[in-house]
Amino acid sequence: MCAYLHSLAAAYTTFYQHCPVLKAPSREVMETRLLLCQLTGQTLRQGTDLLGIGTPERL
């Protein structure tokens, strides 16, 4: 589980560095990227909760 969450966080960081979310080329792309951000956050939060690791509500 830890390795998966680490890999997911690393992949998300790469995505976020290379794909602008709020400055996406179109509204559809922006909405899709926002959804990806939301789902990634949910997955990381659920995974860390399963491991008993607390996470902040917002960064």
C-alpha positions as a Markdown table, in Angstrom:
| # | Residue | x | y | z |
|---|---|---|---|---|
| 1 | Met | 0.0 | 0.0 | 0.0 |
| 2 | Cys | 2.8 | 2.4 | 0.9 |
| 3 | Ala | 4.6 | 1.8 | -2.4 |
| 4 | Tyr | 1.4 | 2.3 | -4.3 |
| 5 | Leu | 0.6 | 5.6 | -2.6 |
| 6 | His | 4.2 | 6.8 | -3.1 |
| 7 | Ser | 4.1 | 5.9 | -6.7 |
| 8 | Leu | 0.7 | 7.7 | -7.1 |
| 9 | Ala | 2.0 | 10.8 | -5.4 |
| 10 | Ala | 5.1 | 10.9 | -7.6 |
| 11 | Ala | 3.0 | 10.4 | -10.8 |
| 12 | Tyr | 0.6 | 13.1 | -9.7 |
| 13 | Thr | 3.5 | 15.5 | -9.0 |
| 14 | Thr | 4.8 | 14.9 | -12.5 |
| 15 | Phe | 1.4 | 15.5 | -14.0 |
| 16 | Tyr | 0.9 | 18.7 | -12.1 |
| 17 | Gln | 4.2 | 20.1 | -13.1 |
| 18 | His | 3.6 | 19.4 | -16.8 |
| 19 | Cys | -0.1 | 19.9 | -17.2 |
| 20 | Pro | -1.6 | 23.3 | -16.2 |
| 21 | Val | -4.9 | 22.7 | -14.5 |
| 22 | Leu | -6.5 | 26.2 | -14.1 |
| 23 | Lys | -4.7 | 27.4 | -17.3 |
| 24 | Ala | -5.7 | 24.4 | -19.4 |
| 25 | Pro | -6.2 | 25.1 | -23.1 |
| 26 | Ser | -10.0 | 24.5 | -22.9 |
| 27 | Arg | -12.8 | 24.3 | -20.3 |
| 28 | Glu | -13.3 | 20.6 | -21.0 |
| 29 | Val | -9.6 | 19.9 | -20.4 |
| 30 | Met | -9.6 | 22.0 | -17.2 |
| 31 | Glu | -12.6 | 20.1 | -15.8 |
| 32 | Thr | -11.0 | 16.7 | -16.7 |
| 33 | Arg | -7.8 | 17.7 | -15.0 |
| 34 | Leu | -9.7 | 19.0 | -11.9 |
| 35 | Leu | -11.5 | 15.7 | -11.7 |
| 36 | Leu | -8.2 | 13.8 | -11.9 |
| 37 | Cys | -6.8 | 16.0 | -9.1 |
| 38 | Gln | -9.9 | 15.4 | -6.9 |
| 39 | Leu | -9.8 | 11.6 | -7.5 |
| 40 | Thr | -6.1 | 11.5 | -6.8 |
| 41 | Gly | -6.6 | 13.3 | -3.5 |
| 42 | Gln | -9.4 | 11.0 | -2.5 |
| 43 | Thr | -7.3 | 8.0 | -3.3 |
| 44 | Leu | -4.3 | 9.3 | -1.3 |
| 45 | Arg | -6.5 | 10.2 | 1.7 |
| 46 | Gln | -8.3 | 6.8 | 1.7 |
| 47 | Gly | -4.9 | 5.0 | 1.4 |
| 48 | Thr | -3.3 | 7.0 | 4.3 |
| 49 | Asp | -6.4 | 6.5 | 6.4 |
| 50 | Leu | -6.2 | 2.8 | 5.9 |
| 51 | Leu | -2.6 | 2.9 | 7.1 |
| 52 | Gly | -3.6 | 5.0 | 10.1 |
| 53 | Ile | -1.7 | 8.1 | 8.9 |
| 54 | Gly | -3.5 | 11.4 | 9.4 |
| 55 | Thr | -3.7 | 13.9 | 6.6 |
| 56 | Pro | -4.6 | 17.6 | 6.7 |
| 57 | Glu | -7.9 | 18.7 | 5.3 |
| 58 | Arg | -6.2 | 21.3 | 3.1 |
| 59 | Leu | -2.7 | 22.3 | 2.1 |
